[in-house]
Amino acid sequence: MAMWKEFSKGLWAELPPFRLLLGLCPTLAVTTTAENGFGMGMAVVFVITLSSFIVSLIRKIIPKKVRIACYITVAASLVVSVELLMQAYAYPLYQQLGIFVPLIVVNCLILGRAEAFAGKNPVHLAVADGLGMGIGFTLSLTFLGAVRELFGTGYVFGVEILSGSFEPVEFMIAAPGAFVALGLILAGMNYLSIVKAKRRGEPAPENPSTGCHACRACAGHK
Amino acid sequence: MREILKMIVVLTCISGISGFALSSLKQMTAPTIELQLLTFVQGPSLKQVLPDYTNDPVQERKKFTNPLTDKPVNVFPLKVDGELKAVAIEGFGGGYGDNIGVMVGFDLEDNKLVGIGITTMKETPGLGTRIAEPDFRAQFNGISESEAKLKSQGGVIDALSGATISSGGTVAAVQDAGKIYSALKADILEAFK
């Protein structure tokens, strides 16, 4: 039960790119197509699950003062492994993702989960947390990629969806389109949060002011 | 003191294990990665060198040792209907961003260039990347190695306006491949007889 709780929080309540707004660099950069988003997501799932596992495994022998260096070493090794494996078995994807594969090392999601969760919790919970966060990240990237690909080209996963009189909005697959799509998705999620809160009879979260609580992500749980 | 010692030992161990694991993984994946590069990078460039070859040059490639650098170099035979038309060799030249890799085809009879194809480059999109366009590449078809220089260097190649360095890098890569070809010609003839 505890494992399920840690796993499922990454899928909605703490959905990394859309709720925590962590790991935005690859989220915005590689999501020109659904397939690229999915590929990037899978690489992150691999890295974050194994890094959570290893960090949690060695958390008791890591001295407090050098823990960040240890976490980064673990994450960096895993990322290089992913890079090598991708070159060996999925070269076209590697060509597409380019520099963003090695940049997974500095994805704050990886280090964030190691520091905030895996470094303090037992192995099975850390793995559940990493897997949940990774899958949430993948779903978000695939969704964002699919939205941009659909409006930018009319295709999703290379399958034609909109055809005929549809005029592709090329803006959507360019860099600014990523910001617009992300903004609209965030607005949509906030709207959903308000509707959900109202249905439960709770007061709707107030309009954004300054400070952390302005984000409606944690409006549900005090 | 004990604490500092522990920090050093733990961090050293983690880094050491990581380094060891990565170097073995690199060795394990090296042959597969080379094959992927051949299929996805060098293979397609061969089509630009001589579009109508009918054999499988990647399968039939032979490895030689470059006598100038002592490094291994792949030579790809390009055949039309079983007859050896040309061999392709990859050369490198400094571009605007990193080295430009150029696959150069040589006619074994008269040593002239049959064509070139770009394998790898990190040139400025829209400017330097125009070296991969057919118009620029076609200038190399049928000329000799000594002619394959920019006009300012006494050759026949028109540099792309706004991309002189990328054009120069391509020429340097062609010259590089030409040097390898000249040095290996006797061995190549022997091997592909």
Interface residues (C-beta under 8 A of the other chain):
Chain A: I58 I61 I62 P63 K65 V66 A69 C70 T73 V74 A76 S77 V80 S81 L84 L85 Q87 A88 Y89 Y91 P92 Q95
Chain B: E3 K6 M7 V10 L11 I14 S15 S18 A21 L22 L25 K26 T29 T32 I33 Q36 L37 T39 F40
